[in-house]
Amino acid sequence: MSIARRQAWRESLLRTTDSARAPFNNWLRGRGSLTARIQAKGRFAVRVLRQELGTPTADEARVLGIEPGVQAWVREVALFCDDQIVVFAHTVLPRRPRGPLTVWLARLGNRSLGALLFSHPGFTRGQLTFNRLDHRHALFEPALTALQLGGSEAPTMLWARRSRFGFGGQSVLVSEVFSPLLWQVPALL
Ligand SMILES: C=C(O[C@@H]1C=C(C(=O)O)C=C[C@H]1O)C(=O)O
């Protein structure tokens, strides 16, 4: 199986005996806002780690319908519940076509993107896809760093999900990587 195929984002969570994934299934599959779900359980916060022009991966460019190598707006955040980092989110917005999303993203700061995506009636959400990230995936190292999981005890894989939101002629691709420490946050149990 090619490397690209092994790292593909899948439309279904493959059945697995991996007991380590079981607790994530519900978080991976939930189509509602992660922000709202965390806010309902504990003290929610967003820490912006990166918001700049960057180069999407070839796969991200393909999903967003832009030429490989063309820069796009990249936003990366850590989501907190009760002072514990629980999610690393990586969002890609093409520069073209410009539109309301360009301005909204630029002005978002440490407010949650989810609060916008799930409150404005003009957004549509595509299918959720899933991935078991490891060192071969471009998001793996940034996620380990953002989730503060580096070092000798670093996990060798992380569960992630991805979906594309549409607003008029614009699209934004949102990838969310879940911390294995999600289960040490009493409020989320
Ligand atoms: C899409 C949502 O927004 C969350 C917040 C994000 C941000 O502020 O950049 C990005 C992705 C999500 O984890 C959500 O709450 O479901």
The ligand as a Gaussian input file, in Angstrom:
#p B3LYP/6-31G(d) Opt

LIG

0 1
 C      -14.934000      23.989000      14.361000
 C      -14.884000      24.317000      15.634000
 O      -14.018000      25.312000      16.069000
 C      -12.953000      24.924000      16.891000
 C      -12.083000      26.102000      17.054000
 C      -11.128000      26.378000      16.103000
 C      -10.400000      27.704000      16.100000
 O      -10.723000      28.586000      16.941000
 O       -9.508000      27.867000      15.250000
 C      -10.822000      25.434000      15.113000
 C      -11.440000      24.195000      15.101000
 C      -12.295000      23.750000      16.189000
 O      -11.647000      22.894000      17.061000
 C      -15.730000      23.688000      16.678000
 O      -15.856000      24.280000      17.781000
 O      -16.279000      22.601000      16.400000

